[in-house]
Amino acid sequence: MRASTFAGAAVLLLACASASAQDVYSLDGTHTTPMYEVRHMGMSLQRGWFTDVQGRVTLDRAARKGTIDVVIGTASVTTSSRILNDVLKRDDYFNVERYPAMRFTSTDLVFDGDVPVAANGQLTLLGVTKPVALSISDFHCGTHLLLRRAMCAAEVRATIRRSEFGMTGGLPNVAGDEVRVVIPVEAVSE
């Protein structure tokens, strides 16, 4: 009887340990800035960014598993030009009235040891969902100095072809099809 009680307690402890091994983080929208680079007229790389980003990340570093769910408000697209900001909100670019958000989700994180180095997921942009692979670098965790809670940070990169999502504004001569995405990320434990 005691052996079965001990076995039951051990199973319960293992279940609790597994449940607590998963850490849940909310993106810090002030310090998570999705940026992009696109070639202009075959010449310079032009850059822009988004100021409205929300998301949640779960990590179980011991089990090498996790999830990502990030939503970016398309109307928050920003460049160094007010005129260009307005152009990017039109129907042939982000079409912000019809598609106020884009979303990336992943349940397929790739780890090197206990460090996430990539995420294979789905990007939904302009109502079109396509697979996108993110690379993750400079990943590290510590304690948020003001909130005194666990936090993690990383840099995320990807390259997409905007035409695959139906974004055709300026193609092929004014704005390039290939878009490089760079996102410095900070996330704080919930």
C-alpha positions in Angstrom: 0.0 0.0 0.0 2.8 2.4 0.9 4.6 1.6 -2.4 1.5 2.5 -4.4 1.0 5.7 -2.4 4.6 6.7 -3.0 4.2 5.9 -6.7 1.1 8.0 -6.9 2.8 10.9 -5.2 5.8 10.6 -7.5 3.5 10.7 -10.6 1.8 13.7 -9.1 5.1 15.5 -8.5 6.3 14.7 -12.0 3.1 16.1 -13.4 3.4 19.3 -11.4 7.0 19.6 -12.4 6.1 19.2 -16.1 3.3 21.8 -15.8 5.6 24.3 -14.1 8.5 23.7 -16.6 6.6 25.7 -19.2 7.2 29.5 -18.9 4.8 31.9 -20.3 5.9 35.4 -21.5 4.1 38.4 -22.9 5.8 40.5 -25.5 6.9 44.0 -24.2 5.4 46.1 -27.0 7.7 49.0 -26.1 10.9 47.0 -26.7 9.6 44.6 -29.4 9.8 46.5 -32.8 9.1 44.5 -36.0 11.2 46.2 -38.7 11.5 45.5 -42.4 13.8 46.3 -45.3 12.8 46.4 -48.9 14.7 47.5 -52.0 13.5 50.8 -53.5 13.7 51.1 -57.4 16.5 48.5 -57.3 18.7 50.9 -55.4 18.6 51.6 -51.6 17.2 49.4 -48.9 14.3 51.3 -47.3 13.3 50.6 -43.8 10.1 50.8 -41.8 8.6 49.4 -38.6 5.4 48.7 -36.6 4.5 50.3 -33.3 1.6 48.0 -32.4 2.7 44.5 -31.4 1.2 42.1 -29.0 2.0 38.5 -28.3 2.6 35.6 -26.1 5.4 33.0 -26.0 5.6 29.8 -24.1 8.8 28.0 -23.5 9.7 24.6 -22.0 13.4 24.7 -22.4 14.0 21.4 -20.8 11.6 19.6 -23.1 12.7 21.8 -26.1 9.1 22.9 -26.9 7.3 26.1 -27.2 4.7 28.3 -28.9 4.6 31.7 -30.4 1.5 33.9 -31.1 2.2 37.4 -32.3 -0.3 40.0 -33.7 0.9 43.2 -35.4 -1.4 46.1 -36.1 -0.9 47.0 -39.8 -2.1 50.6 -39.3 0.9 51.2 -37.1 3.3 50.9 -40.1 5.8 53.8 -39.8 8.6 55.1 -42.0 10.5 58.4 -42.0 7.9 59.9 -44.4 4.3 60.7 -43.5 3.4 60.4 -47.2 4.9 56.9 -47.5 3.1 55.9 -44.3 -0.2 56.8 -46.0 0.8 54.9 -49.2 1.6 51.8 -47.2 -1.8 51.7 -45.7 -3.5 51.6 -49.1 -5.3 48.6 -50.6 -2.3 47.6 -52.8 0.0 47.4 -49.7 -1.2 46.6 -46.2 -4.9 47.4 -46.9 -5.3 48.4 -43.2 -9.0 48.9 -43.4 -9.8 45.4 -44.5 -6.8 43.7 -42.8 -6.1 45.6 -39.5 -3.6 42.9 -38.3 -1.1 40.3 -39.4 -0.3 37.3 -37.3 2.5 34.8 -36.8 1.9 31.6 -35.0 4.2 28.6 -34.3 4.2 25.4 -32.4 7.4 24.2 -34.0 10.4 25.7 -32.2 13.9 24.4 -33.0 16.4 24.3 -30.1 20.1 24.0 -29.8 20.4 22.5 -26.3 17.9 24.5 -24.3 18.1 27.6 -26.5 15.5 28.3 -29.2 17.3 29.0 -32.5 14.4 28.9 -35.0 10.6 28.8 -35.3 8.7 27.3 -38.2 5.2 28.7 -38.3 2.4 30.4 -40.3 2.2 34.1 -41.2 -1.2 35.5 -42.1 -0.9 38.8 -44.0 -3.7 40.3 -46.2 -5.9 37.2 -45.4 -3.3 34.8 -46.9 -1.6 32.3 -44.6 1.8 30.9 -45.7 4.6 29.0 -43.9 7.5 31.2 -42.7 10.7 30.2 -40.9 12.2 32.5 -38.4 15.8 32.4 -37.2 16.4 33.3 -33.6 19.7 34.7 -32.4 21.1 36.4 -29.3 18.6 34.6 -27.1 19.2 35.2 -23.4 17.1 35.4 -20.2 17.4 37.3 -16.9 15.4 39.4 -14.5 13.6 42.6 -15.6 15.2 45.3 -13.5 12.0 47.3 -12.8 9.4 44.5 -12.7 11.6 42.0 -10.9 10.2 39.2 -13.1 11.8 36.8 -15.5 12.3 38.1 -19.0 13.9 36.9 -22.2 15.2 38.7 -25.2 16.3 37.7 -28.7 16.6 38.9 -32.3 14.4 37.3 -34.8 14.9 37.4 -38.6 13.0 36.2 -41.7 12.7 36.8 -45.4 9.5 36.7 -47.3 8.2 37.5 -50.7 5.3 40.0 -50.3 3.7 39.0 -53.6 3.0 35.5 -52.2 0.6 37.2 -49.8 -1.0 39.3 -52.5 0.8 42.6 -51.7 1.4 44.0 -55.2 1.9 47.7 -54.7 5.0 49.0 -56.6 5.9 45.7 -58.1 8.1 45.1 -59.9 10.0 48.4 -60.3 9.2 50.7 -57.5 9.4 48.5 -54.4 11.1 45.1 -54.3 9.3 41.8 -53.7 11.8 40.4 -51.2 11.3 41.8 -47.7 13.7 41.2 -44.9 12.2 41.2 -41.4 14.3 42.0 -38.3 12.6 42.0 -34.8 14.3 42.8 -31.6 12.2 41.0 -29.0 11.8 41.4 -25.2 9.2 39.4 -23.3 8.3 39.4 -19.6 7.0 36.4 -17.7 3.3 36.5 -16.8 
